[in-house]
């Protein structure tokens, strides 16, 4: 793990802690116990930048912000792409004569020829050297730019593969020049497709993009997040959509990464999460629900969640809290569309009688299902005369889990009380 914090203006307080927490929650363990932090290695970067100056591979630049802004305005007016004009490239400037904070160091890029990036996703990509300007590698505040820091760190950390977003592809020629200038063997590069929102524009906060830990708060499982993220731009070359982290470690191949951008499909994430939530062991589910203020969740409520239909833990929590509140039921709502008041009342009365004859020890989905089915059969009623009004009596909703699932979740005493109340409506 490496913390790239050289851009001090964009530094976000607490970001490093959240990165560490996020990876830990996802079950991703870095090889290094303590992350490399770039802001703690400034002298290392300075040493390497000065080394390039002494080799003639880089040079000191004293151009002011005002001068650079003037150049950009002129380039824009003339319809030219913005770039450094090379004012200091041939100047005889010495570091010993420089005042701290009054200069930068720029990489001396080749001015002709082609630079070829052999990308593992996009193949060979050629760049015309004369279109690339001399980028800054050491800023006036003594901090390196990403270009210098990443190259030095990749070498020191023995990085074999640099896998990053496609927006960095255009910077890779500069990195290859840096590797060559230092006499280092470059790693393999793979530039992944961008992640887009549903409107096919770059994913941003306006699309609801959020941090990993926010997804945790919303009740997504780490297994679902890693599974979903892996499928953004990667294709396993078969119909499978669900993978464990250990399976991904074996299956993931860079050659199966798509070149085209991936769309962040929240519905697909919800589908994956709902499926993994449904298949959780009861003890694991109970532990997770306790983190959502439901430490007193009953076995029946756990069984209801385990039957599926909930996209997130938060959604499941919300429903259990709602279910615990006594519902408001109208006489009209109790009547199934193919039934009437008389048959509905009969169905509820006979259901109450049957359920009252069931002990706490017998209270299970199988017993309740059998009891209600017997009410239908023995009283010449339809399922709509029995199952519909019992379900509405227990939930207060026209659309809800089945009356059997609700009865198990509510328990015997609460179930009987709600059916009695419905009969009084």
KOLKOL-858454 format. One record per residue (C-alpha): y negated, x negated, z; residue number from 1. Coordinates in Angstrom, 3 decimals, always signed. Each point is the difference from the previous one (the first is absolute). Example, Ala and Ser with C-alpha at 12.3 -4.5 7.8 and 13.67 -1.06 7.14 Angstrom:
<nodes>
         v         u         w    i
    +4.500   -12.300    +7.800    1
    -3.440    -1.370    -0.660    2
</nodes>
This chain:
<nodes>
         v         u         w    i
    +0.000    +0.000    +0.000    1
    -3.496    -1.189    -0.856    2
    -3.324    +1.481    +1.026    3
    -2.562    -0.502    -2.766    4
    -3.312    +0.379    +1.815    5
    -2.279    -2.413    -1.828    6
    -2.331    +2.779    -1.194    7
    -1.823    +0.427    +3.298    8
    -2.259    +2.777    -1.316    9
    +3.006    +2.262    -0.611   10
    +1.761    -0.829    +3.246   11
    +1.182    +3.124    +1.857   12
    +0.395    -0.231    +3.760   13
    +3.568    +0.619    +1.122   14
    +1.421    -0.245    -3.543   15
    +2.354    -2.880    +0.809   16
    +1.453    +1.844    +2.968   17
    +0.583    +3.086    -2.154   18
    +1.710    -2.066    -2.714   19
    +2.384    -1.513    +2.567   20
    +0.695    +3.431    +1.557   21
    +0.557    +1.582    -3.416   22
    +2.534    -2.577    -1.136   23
    +1.791    +0.183    +3.341   24
    +0.217    +3.813    -0.238   25
    +1.342    -0.225    -3.550   26
    +2.708    -2.408    +1.168   27
    -1.336    -2.889    -2.103   28
    +0.263    -3.271    +1.948   29
    -2.042    -2.991    -1.218   30
    +1.728    -3.396    -0.118   31
    -2.782    -1.641    +1.995   32
    -0.406    +1.079    +3.642   33
    -3.767    -0.562    -0.134   34
    -1.841    +0.935    -3.198   35
    -1.993    -2.622    -1.854   36
    -3.696    +0.893    +0.395   37
    -2.311    -1.388    -2.671   38
    -3.140    -0.001    +2.152   39
    +1.783    -2.477    +2.299   40
    +0.555    -2.458    -2.888   41
    -3.529    -0.577    -1.294   42
    +0.152    -3.789    +0.321   43
    +3.213    -0.062    -2.053   44
    -1.654    +1.900    -2.848   45
    -3.138    -2.146    +0.134   46
    +2.108    -3.155    -0.188   47
    +1.785    +1.260    -3.122   48
    -3.246    +1.178    -1.623   49
    -1.618    -3.384    +0.561   50
    +3.153    -1.642    -1.368   51
    -0.496    +1.865    -3.285   52
    -3.668    -1.036    -0.144   53
    +0.997    -3.641    +0.437   54
    +2.598    +0.385    -2.763   55
    -2.570    +1.508    -2.361   56
    +1.940    +3.289    -0.045   57
    -2.780    +1.907    +1.813   58
    -3.715    -0.449    +0.545   59
    -2.854    +0.759    +2.386   60
    -2.226    +2.938    -0.931   61
    -3.473    +0.500    +1.483   62
    -0.968    +3.059    -2.026   63
    -1.716    +2.591    +2.182   64
    +0.875    +3.692    +0.149   65
    -3.308    +0.718    -1.694   66
    +0.835    -2.342    -2.888   67
    +3.445    +1.565    -0.453   68
    -1.490    +3.508    +0.103   69
    -2.551    -1.012    -2.645   70
    +2.813    -1.295    -2.232   71
    +1.996    +3.231    +0.412   72
    -3.016    +2.115    -0.906   73
    -0.569    -2.061    -3.152   74
    +3.696    +0.200    -0.963   75
    -0.005    +3.755    +0.477   76
    -3.128    +0.374    -2.100   77
    +1.564    -2.052    -2.799   78
    +3.294    +1.900    +0.228   79
    +1.974    -3.026    +1.187   80
    +2.718    +0.114    +2.707   81
    -1.181    -1.243    +3.414   82
    +1.012    -3.606    +0.714   83
    -1.309    -3.214    +1.536   84
    -2.084    -1.915    -2.541   85
    +1.187    -3.422    +1.189   86
    -3.388    -1.340    +1.134   87
    +1.549    -2.428    +2.525   88
    +3.168    -0.894    -1.912   89
    -1.337    -3.332    -1.234   90
    -2.499    -0.673    +2.784   91
    +0.453    -3.211    +2.006   92
    +0.076    +1.630    +3.437   93
    +1.617    -1.695    +2.985   94
    +1.408    +1.698    +3.082   95
    -1.612    -2.590    +2.248   96
    -3.416    +1.147    -1.176   97
    +0.704    +3.686    +0.508   98
    -1.340    +2.072    +2.884   99
    +2.595    +2.315    +1.592  100
    -0.304    +3.563    -1.243  101
    -2.060    -0.911    -3.091  102
    +2.816    -0.515    -2.505  103
    +3.265    +1.381    -1.264  104
    +2.896    -1.715    -1.723  105
    +1.167    +1.266    -3.380  106
    +3.261    -0.627    -1.814  107
    -0.458    -1.783    -3.335  108
    +1.879    +2.257    -2.404  109
    +1.144    -1.228    -3.444  110
    -2.467    +1.043    -2.707  111
    +2.461    +0.384    -2.862  112
    +3.613    +0.843    -0.706  113
    +2.271    +2.678    +1.393  114
    +1.305    +0.504    +3.516  115
    +3.330    +1.816    +0.056  116
    +1.191    +2.022    +2.992  117
    +3.763    +0.536    -0.068  118
    +0.128    +3.223    +1.994  119
    +3.317    +1.424    +1.243  120
    -1.142    +3.571    -0.673  121
    -2.283    -0.333    -3.025  122
    +1.499    -2.986    -1.798  123
    -2.206    -2.704    -1.487  124
    -3.719    +0.821    +0.194  125
    -2.500    -2.269    -1.765  126
    -3.575    -0.629    +1.124  127
    -2.709    -1.716    -2.055  128
    -1.288    -2.825    +2.203  129
    -3.552    +0.139    -1.392  130
    -0.380    +3.555    +1.334  131
    +0.736    -1.077    +3.594  132
    -2.893    -1.331    +2.064  133
    -0.026    -2.628    +2.732  134
    +0.911    +2.042    +3.051  135
    -1.154    -0.818    +3.529  136
    +2.806    -1.387    +2.169  137
    -2.060    -0.894    +3.104  138
    -2.900    +2.242    +1.041  139
    -3.286    -1.115    +1.563  140
    +1.146    +1.234    +3.425  141
    +2.910    -2.463    -0.052  142
    +2.622    +2.679    -0.638  143
    +2.315    -0.303    -3.011  144
    +0.325    +2.748    -2.572  145
    +3.339    +1.723    -0.472  146
    +0.702    -2.238    -3.007  147
    +0.015    -3.277    +1.938  148
    +1.451    +1.328    +3.266  149
    +2.912    +1.811    -1.627  150
    +1.035    -3.016    -2.058  151
    -0.086    -2.376    +2.985  152
    +1.789    +2.486    +2.247  153
    +2.668    +0.857    -2.574  154
    +0.806    -3.692    -0.220  155
    -0.018    -0.590    +3.769  156
    +2.130    +3.097    +0.630  157
    +2.400    -0.875    -2.858  158
    -0.528    +3.377    -1.668  159
    +2.407    +0.469    -2.900  160
    -1.351    +3.304    -1.394  161
    -3.503    +1.441    +0.030  162
    +0.316    +3.761    -0.434  163
    -3.347    +1.796    -0.096  164
    -2.019    +2.708    -1.738  165
    -0.757    -0.252    -3.718  166
    -3.740    -0.331    +0.725  167
    +0.739    -3.635    +0.983  168
    +1.548    -0.834    -3.362  169
    -3.385    -1.024    -1.441  170
    -0.467    -2.484    +2.869  171
    +3.388    -1.640    -0.446  172
    -1.202    -2.481    -2.694  173
    -2.426    -1.410    +2.589  174
    +2.851    -0.327    +2.476  175
    +2.174    -1.789    -2.552  176
    -2.857    -2.458    -0.630  177
    -0.248    -0.569    +3.757  178
    +3.742    -0.652    +0.336  179
    -0.220    -2.505    -2.833  180
    -3.092    -1.666    +1.499  181
    +1.837    -0.538    +3.288  182
    +3.179    -1.118    -1.755  183
    +1.942    +2.948    +1.434  184
    +2.748    +2.078    -1.586  185
    -1.204    +3.615    -0.211  186
    +2.141    +2.845    +1.359  187
    +1.335    +2.793    -2.196  188
    -2.525    +2.789    -0.538  189
    +0.641    +3.749    -0.234  190
    -2.892    +2.435    -0.358  191
    +0.890    +3.536    +1.009  192
    -1.457    +3.145    -1.582  193
    -2.850    +1.752    +1.756  194
    +0.618    +3.064    +2.157  195
    -1.924    +3.024    -1.235  196
    -0.937    +3.310    +1.562  197
    +1.105    +3.324    -1.434  198
    -3.052    -0.070    -2.317  199
    +1.281    -3.298    -1.478  200
    -2.919    -1.933    +1.499  201
    +0.372    -2.964    +2.361  202
    +1.286    +1.177    +3.384  203
    -2.788    +0.223    +2.555  204
    -1.023    +1.837    +3.167  205
    -1.139    +2.984    -2.050  206
    +3.661    +0.503    -0.942  207
    +0.943    +0.010    +3.677  208
    +1.145    -3.619    -0.020  209
    +0.415    -1.200    +3.547  210
    +1.521    -2.775    +2.093  211
    +3.667    -0.403    +0.830  212
    -0.650    +0.819    +3.656  213
    -1.750    +3.233    -1.010  214
    +3.186    +1.039    -1.802  215
    +1.818    -0.750    +3.255  216
    -2.394    +2.300    +1.892  217
    +0.623    +2.734    -2.574  218
    +3.704    -0.171    +0.749  219
    +1.430    -1.933    -2.926  220
    +3.038    -2.188    +0.635  221
    -0.154    -3.746    -0.747  222
    +3.168    +0.321    -2.088  223
    -1.720    +2.587    -2.204  224
    -3.137    -2.120    -0.461  225
    +1.874    -3.151    -1.063  226
    +2.240    +2.073    -2.284  227
    -2.973    +1.761    -1.610  228
    -2.135    -3.131    -0.429  229
    +2.897    -1.887    -1.597  230
    +0.302    +2.703    -2.663  231
    -3.689    -0.273    -0.970  232
    +0.288    -1.967    -3.215  233
    +3.623    -1.073    +0.503  234
    +3.018    +1.648    -1.590  235
    +3.552    -0.538    +1.314  236
    +1.283    +0.858    -3.502  237
    +2.046    +2.946    +1.255  238
    -0.580    +3.459    +1.498  239
    -0.193    -1.108    +3.640  240
    -3.189    +0.770    +1.878  241
    +0.898    -0.868    +3.583  242
    +0.568    -3.505    +1.324  243
    +0.149    -1.652    +3.395  244
    -1.951    -3.216    +0.545  245
    +3.218    -2.041    -0.074  246
    +0.984    +1.672    -3.287  247
    -3.411    -0.803    -1.475  248
    +0.438    -3.654    +0.953  249
    +3.146    -0.106    -2.133  250
    -1.111    +2.268    -2.847  251
    -3.629    -0.964    -0.672  252
    -0.492    -2.073    -3.153  253
    -3.350    -0.942    -1.490  254
    +1.287    +0.546    -3.523  255
    +0.276    +3.705    +0.853  256
    -3.695    +0.317    +0.854  257
    -1.907    +2.150    -2.484  258
    -3.075    -1.281    -1.801  259
    -1.713    +3.388    +0.088  260
    -1.900    +1.232    +3.059  261
    +1.760    +2.071    +2.645  262
    -1.287    +3.324    +1.348  263
    -0.076    +0.559    +3.754  264
    +1.900    +3.278    +0.181  265
    -0.343    +1.395    +3.525  266
    +2.517    +2.741    -0.738  267
    +2.617    -2.624    -0.798  268
    -0.748    -1.771    +3.290  269
    +0.303    +3.331    +1.811  270
    +3.356    +0.641    -1.675  271
    +1.360    -3.401    +1.017  272
    -1.338    +0.337    +3.539  273
    +1.363    +3.536    +0.447  274
    +3.441    -1.133    -1.108  275
    +0.050    -3.002    +2.334  276
    -1.355    +2.158    +2.842  277
    +2.779    +2.533    -0.562  278
    +2.641    -2.722    +0.253  279
    -1.249    -1.579    +3.233  280
    +2.387    -0.147    +2.932  281
    -0.946    +2.384    +2.825  282
    -0.754    -2.781    +2.513  283
    -2.254    -1.792    -2.482  284
    -1.786    +3.242    -0.889  285
    -0.514    +0.835    +3.683  286
    -1.495    -3.438    +0.624  287
    -2.396    +0.373    -2.940  288
    -1.066    +3.518    +1.014  289
    -0.873    -1.279    +3.472  290
    -2.680    -2.128    -1.676  291
    -1.491    +3.257    -1.324  292
    -0.524    +1.534    +3.458  293
    +3.343    +1.791    -0.092  294
    +1.884    -1.936    +2.664  295
    +1.348    +3.338    +1.298  296
    +1.542    +1.012    -3.318  297
    +3.251    +1.944    +0.401  298
    +3.314    -0.565    -1.745  299
    -0.490    +3.291    -1.851  300
    -3.429    -1.065    -1.261  301
    +1.447    -3.344    -1.111  302
    +2.706    +1.872    -1.852  303
    -2.626    +2.104    -1.763  304
    -1.886    -3.108    -1.168  305
    +3.261    -1.661    -1.016  306
    +0.807    +2.877    -2.354  307
    -2.822    -1.219    -2.236  308
    -3.037    +1.565    -1.607  309
    -2.602    -2.194    +1.713  310
    -1.822    -2.652    -1.991  311
    -1.170    -2.023    +3.012  312
    +0.523    -0.327    +3.740  313
    -3.519    +1.369    +0.478  314
    +0.860    +3.088    -2.037  315
    +3.153    +0.488    +2.079  316
    -1.987    -0.414    +3.210  317
    -2.591    +2.541    -1.128  318
    +2.699    +2.552    -0.762  319
    +1.786    -0.455    +3.337  320
    -3.299    +0.399    +1.874  321
    -0.744    +3.121    -2.052  322
    +3.507    +1.380    +0.568  323
    -0.366    -0.378    +3.765  324
    -2.951    +2.384    +0.003  325
    +0.833    +3.683    +0.252  326
    -0.479    +1.516    -3.479  327
    -2.061    +3.018    -0.952  328
    +2.201    +2.485    -1.834  329
    -0.975    +3.238    -1.760  330
    +2.372    +2.911    -0.624  331
    -0.674    -0.262    -3.741  332
    +0.982    -3.661    -0.104  333
    +3.321    +0.704    +1.709  334
    +1.195    +2.303    -2.790  335
    +1.775    -1.650    -2.916  336
    -1.216    +1.168    -3.426  337
    +3.313    +1.791    -0.674  338
    +0.301    +1.477    +3.504  339
    -1.919    +2.520    +2.103  340
    -1.241    +0.458    +3.578  341
    +3.131    +1.808    +1.176  342
    +2.501    -2.545    -1.362  343
    -2.168    -2.874    +1.232  344
    -0.094    +1.383    +3.536  345
    +3.742    +0.525    -0.052  346
    +0.537    -3.542    -1.247  347
    -2.154    -1.470    +2.783  348
    +1.608    +2.138    +2.714  349
    +3.534    -0.912    -1.008  350
    -0.963    -3.657    -0.422  351
    -1.475    -0.059    +3.505  352
    +3.151    +1.570    +1.400  353
    +2.225    -2.529    -1.777  354
    -2.098    -3.007    +1.032  355
    -0.231    +1.166    +3.612  356
    +3.782    -0.145    +0.104  357
    -0.091    -3.690    -0.859  358
    -0.111    -2.522    +2.856  359
    -2.126    -3.181    +0.097  360
    +3.172    -2.051    -0.510  361
    +0.886    +1.996    -3.139  362
    -3.536    -0.195    -1.419  363
    +0.444    -1.889    -3.287  364
    -0.775    +0.488    -3.661  365
    +3.590    +0.992    -0.768  366
    +0.160    +2.602    +2.790  367
    -3.408    +1.489    -0.813  368
    +0.806    +0.160    -3.716  369
    +3.272    +1.780    +0.720  370
    -1.634    +2.450    +2.442  371
    -2.725    +1.031    -2.463  372
    +2.492    +0.263    -2.865  373
    +2.139    +2.297    +2.156  374
    -3.057    +2.193    +0.679  375
    -0.479    +0.395    -3.769  376
    +3.658    +0.830    -0.638  377
    +0.694    +2.276    +2.986  378
    -3.168    +2.094    -0.355  379
    +0.018    +0.446    -3.758  380
    -3.265    -1.954    -0.298  381
    -1.225    -2.513    -2.564  382
    -0.915    -3.622    +0.701  383
    -3.619    +1.029    -0.513  384
    +0.324    +2.572    +2.800  385
    +1.121    -2.670    +2.465  386
    -0.795    -3.600    -0.943  387
    -3.527    +0.745    -1.276  388
    -1.376    +1.809    +3.091  389
    +1.679    -2.429    +2.415  390
    -1.552    -2.943    -1.837  391
    -3.450    +1.606    -0.030  392
    +0.356    +0.911    +3.690  393
    +0.731    -3.622    +0.867  394
    -2.546    -1.704    -2.263  395
    -2.710    +2.574    -0.718  396
    +0.148    -1.181    -3.624  397
    +1.296    +1.406    -3.255  398
    +1.042    -3.513    -1.058  399
    +1.734    -2.138    +2.597  400
    +3.357    -1.602    +0.814  401
    +2.948    +2.399    +0.307  402
    +0.372    +2.202    +3.114  403
    +3.057    -2.033    +0.996  404
    -1.923    -3.297    -0.145  405
    -2.905    +1.537    +1.903  406
    +2.239    +1.482    +2.687  407
    +1.705    -3.344    +0.610  408
    -3.405    -1.744    +0.220  409
    -1.499    +2.623    +2.342  410
    +3.029    +0.383    +2.238  411
    +1.673    +3.172    +1.265  412
    -2.596    +1.209    +2.485  413
    -3.022    -0.376    -2.290  414
    +1.874    +1.515    -2.948  415
    +0.947    +3.138    +1.958  416
    -3.536    +0.353    +1.322  417
    -1.534    -0.133    -3.501  418
    +2.462    +2.522    -1.442  419
    -0.740    +2.379    +2.908  420
    -3.709    -0.350    -0.627  421
    +0.470    +0.758    -3.700  422
    +1.844    +3.189    +0.876  423
    -3.037    +1.100    +1.974  424
    -2.372    -0.456    -2.932  425
</nodes>
